[in-house]
Amino acid sequence: MNPDITSAFATPWGTFDLTRHPQDPRERLRAWDAADEYLLRHLAGESPSAEGTAVELEGRRIAVLGDRWGALTTALAPYGPVQISDSHLGREATRANLARRGAAVDEQRLLTTRETPPERIDVLLVRVPKSLALLEDQLHRLAPALHPGTVVLGAGMVTEIHTSTLQLFERILGPTRTSLAVRKARLILCTPDPALAPGPSPWPHRYALPPDIGPAAGRTVVNHAGTFCAEKLDIGTRFLLAHLPAPAPGARVVDLGCGNGVVGTAAALAGPGAELVFVDESHQAVASAEETFRTNLGPEAKAEFLAADALDPALFAPASVDLVLNNPPFHSHQATTDATAWRMFTGAKRALRPGGELWVVGNRHLGYHVKLRRLFGNCRLVAGNPKFVVLRAVKR
């Protein structure tokens, strides 16, 4: 294994070699951070906030929400925690890190945010997500499993924990306070109050698309918590929708990084008879895409909905796709990176049939045209404005 893409994670329960997923030798991003360290030290009674008192873990039902690359789940493996994650990539990393630790991988303990949570939780550990909406929705889902003796600990970097974060814990679960910052990380300490009645989760949200964006004009979009731009249509996607190609009947079309599925749904409306596949690494996004598609094309309309790593070769055979539509992300949690976009582009080239097309919308300054020309040998500007470009590359 390339030593550049593993990282030694020292914890009170041992030191473990962890990796992100997929392993990319061009990146040197760790699979853990100071917030993971701080939380585990607190559990072991070794942090200033713990005041020398360890949290009892043996025999208790532990749930870990939002464990980014499985660092917490891997360290606490002897106690059999249940992991709850929105990220397909995070779950794959957890599987690999557990196996590297020598721990059994119990699929029933690796839950998605769309699955039924445990009925009882004695220790709830929360890695604060980037999306406040996702945190709100998941705290609502988990609150019924908590009891007055449940230990609730949140963790994040100081840039990730805001007053609004603490207010969510306070409103949905109970009295909440924060710890001192250590190495730019902070803990959230919450005491469940069973007398609270926070009501149901406000998610999913729905909104109508604007009238000037082609075949999807005025249609309804469904957004589960944590989906990109859940409150309104983002301007990049809006620009792509205004220039979207109409797929031929029978064409296999992939909405790659589908988010709420509005692009793929628009393609299905523009090209009746096309075969749509929606792909995202977020389980919340895939659920949103399916509801958006079925809301607008009917419950019997056929399409595939996959939580996957881009155009995973295990799911997409070479030369099996006619059109790929893509608005690639350029962040991985707090890191700015083009690794995801490059993986999407290379996967698209492999999966496309000769003559197949990749359409990409992106910020002009990201320079995707350079990458596409290098990879495909061609790239045409379909449309541009001062902020965005729509690009088209053809598989030769």
Secondary structure, DSSP 4 states (H G I P E B T S, - for coil): --GGG-EEEEETTEEEEE--SS--TT----S--HHHHHHHHHHTT-SGGGTT-PPP-TT--EEEES-SSSHHHHHTGGG-PEEEESBHHHHHHHHHHHHHHT----GGGEEETTSPPPS--SEEEEE--S-HHHHHHHHHHHGGG--TT-EEEEEEETTT--HHHHHHHHHHT--EEE---BTTEEEEEE---TT----S--PSEEEEPPSSSGGGTT-EEEE-TT-TT-SS--HHHHHHHTT---PPTT-EEEEET-TTSHHHHHHHHHSTT-EEEEEESBHHHHHHHHHHHHHHH-TT--EEEEE-SSS-TTTS-TT-EEEEEE----EETTEE-SHHHHHHHHHHHHHEEEEEEEEEEEEGGG-HHHHHHHHHS--EEEEE-SSEEEEEEE--
